[in-house]
Amino acid sequence: MYYYSQAIKLLIDNFSELKKIYDDDEDYYIDLPYIFYESEFVPFIEKEIKENNINKLSSIFNFIEDLYINGDEKLKNLIGVSVIEALCLEPDFNYNMVHPYIGKVTKKEFDRILNR
């Protein structure tokens, strides 16, 4: 099981590209995983969507699905609010671009937010 207290570590362990960003502003992000996920992970995801990076998108959404399945309630809420809702609120977000990569639990969350 994953815990909310591990949220930032889990993210930077899985996506080393975000480690330098975190390290540069650790004093700001240390106790603010919601902000780190929304302000850094979401733009990272958007970049990979725009570049149609299939391998990276698959890794991203496998990670998200894993957190939904194995995370505590606070971690699931973090993913729902700071990632899925944030993505859905982006003006250029296209659900069809991520649909092939999302798991069953993540799909339910997208459906809930998008009122599908």
N, C-alpha and C positions, 0 to 999 in steps of 0.2 A: 504494500500500500504506500502511496505517496501522500505527503502531508503539505499543507499550505506553507508551513515554515520552510519547506525545501523548494518552493516555487522558482525562485531566481536561479538557484544552483541547478535544478533540473533543466531549465531553459538553456543556460550557458554551457552545460555539459553536453547537451544535444546539438546545440548550434554555436559552435566556437566563434563564428563570425560576430556574435553579439558580446563576447567576453570583453573585448577591448572597450567597447562602448560602456559596458557596466563598470569596468575597472577605472575608466576615466572619470566617472561620476558616482562612484560607489557610495560616497557620503550622502548623496541625494537619494539614490535608489535603494539603499540597504534595507529599509523597512517598508518599502513601497512597491511591492510586486505588481499591484494593479497598474501603477503608472509605468513601470518598466515594460510590462507586457503590451500595454496599449500604445505607448509612445515609441517603442523600439521594435517589438516583435510584429505588430500589425504592419508597419511600413516594410519590414523585412518580407513578410508574406506577400504584400502588394507588389513588391519588386519582383518576386519570384513568379507571381501570376502574370505580370506584364511581360516578363522574359520567357513565359511558358516553359519554365524549368521543371519538367515532369518529375525528375528524380528528387529534386528538392521539395516540390509540392507534396509528393508522396510521403517523404520523410516528415514534413511539417504536420500533415494531417494524420499520419500514424501516431505521431507524438501527442497530438491533441486528443485523439481517440483513446490512447492509452491513459492519459490523465483523466478523462471522463470515466473510464472503466475502473481504474485503480486509485483514483484520488479521493481524498476525504471531501466532505461537502464544501468546505471553504475553498478548496482548490478547484472543484467543479464550478463553483460560482465565479471564481476568478477567470477561468477560461470562458465561461458564458458571457460575462460582462465585458471583460477587457479584450477579448479576442473576437468571439463570434458576433456579439452585438456591435462592436467597434467596426468590424469588417462590413457588416450589413448597413451601417450608417454612412459608409464612404460613398460619395456620389458616383464613382466609377466602378463600384463593386458589381461584378457579374457572377451570380451564383453558378451559372453553367460552366464557368471556368474552373470552379473548385469541385463541383459535383463528382467528377470521376475519381477524386482522391479521398473523399470523406467516408468515414465508417458509419455504421448504423446509428450509433449513439450521437455522433456529431451531426448527422443528418436530422435527427429528431430535434436537436437544438436549433439548427438553421430553420427547420420547418416551423418551430414555435415562434421564433423571432420574426420570420417573414410571413407569418400567418398563413401557412400553406395547409 
